[in-house]
Amino acid sequence: MELLKEFMEVRGDIYSILSVPFYKELTAEYIDVLKKYLPVIKKLSLESGNSRFTDAVNRFEPILDAEFDKNLYDGEFSKLFLGVNKASHTGHTVTPHESVFLSPSHLVMQEPWEDVVEIFFNNGLGKDKTFKEPEDHITAEMSFMAFMSKKAAEHIAYGSAPEVIRCMEVQEMFLKRHLCSWVHLLADDVLRSSDLDFYKHFPKMVECFMEADIATMEQLKEELTTVS
């Protein structure tokens, strides 16, 4: 169980780290953290047997070897997510909210947002006052996965197998009902809109990580149910 606890803690870290580029400008310090965790992500891709995940990591990995140009990255973030200088490229701003991609109106804070808010509340995650975006922003949804993974690790430490299984069930449900229902659309949108290799390949790696994570949750839940 100690190995499972460590896995859940690291998995929570990965969700937190991968959520950052969709919400704020990157820094050299963040790139260093991403470099530190990328071997772990690559190991997960190989262990998953998901060839799309492994290919996405392999495509992204060399990009981190290039010199980090903060002005270049800041400009691309502003163009993609803030709509700055959008006329010089596609005329399109990426809006990383589930409601924008999946609701009939394609507006923020629609039906998907309402469901996400309820899920957060039911699982003890309150609104972060420093986070100004709606709860169905990709970063908020990934932060929920990090929160639930850390929560599972805490229950493992307490020896509460039923609560660990419940945390896994919630995460599997959230991936299927929310994140994995639209992250591929977001990844494609960023790919079409970006000129920078980092943003072209990073969202696809995130998409494939989540896709593989569903299978991981299913497997771990089954194993834990059997032994408990």
Steps between C-alpha positions, in 0.01 A plus 500: 500500500794731553584480129140585413511797737820628335349449156190702591712781641720518190196470273346796680819696444490417129144626462593823678811553289330424169215741580721810509560591132129540432462770763811713529824597332786257534824563688845344486430353845186331373688352202755356744221336702346360183839359396526333841163328466515414130696174557225396742235582240697309238521198730124514549450510124712190450332312784156591368557326169327796335701569184332839445612611845858379445515667158368828642766501774775419249388786276489745789821400678754665262316832523615544860863480389472829311602824671206655685411839354256657747399784270415253226297279733322794663404634158362165390301456822350847461408431138347160573311555823467875546423603144794742479610569141260233378448683173861425409430125501168316482267758648403237756544487878511161672253490788591198715159448663297184460176694452641685200580174324203283602197717576255578217556874546883467516503752782666486842324379815243276331377148587847336521611771742195440721581128522867568575411743780273237657769230477757729659262587785400137561866402533611781730680725253416865550562792268856630501457876543825567312370311194276734301378259232183286514532152645484328161824664388746223407737605779225482763385158379857368506548651846197300613670182377812597696287567808326161477828317440653657811180421689532135396860500628379630837239225526765241413710632789196460730440147371149581377463283189130588435584872492798438269273309262243780515768756411601286202138465389452878515815559295405241240154653474638853470744401229230329295220752557709814478871523422524228237180615332659826388878513557558364147299792360710744701824333385391525136399863545839593647679304226316696230559833672863484616830563323711374791599132524446492876131589469453287190608181680441559872116480495511177298728345761256609772212350303678166466601500867135533601392233253749256649408609852146368458639152445732544797212595731293207376784257561595632844138509612451138392818387676414683821143369499633145466745522793261688727 
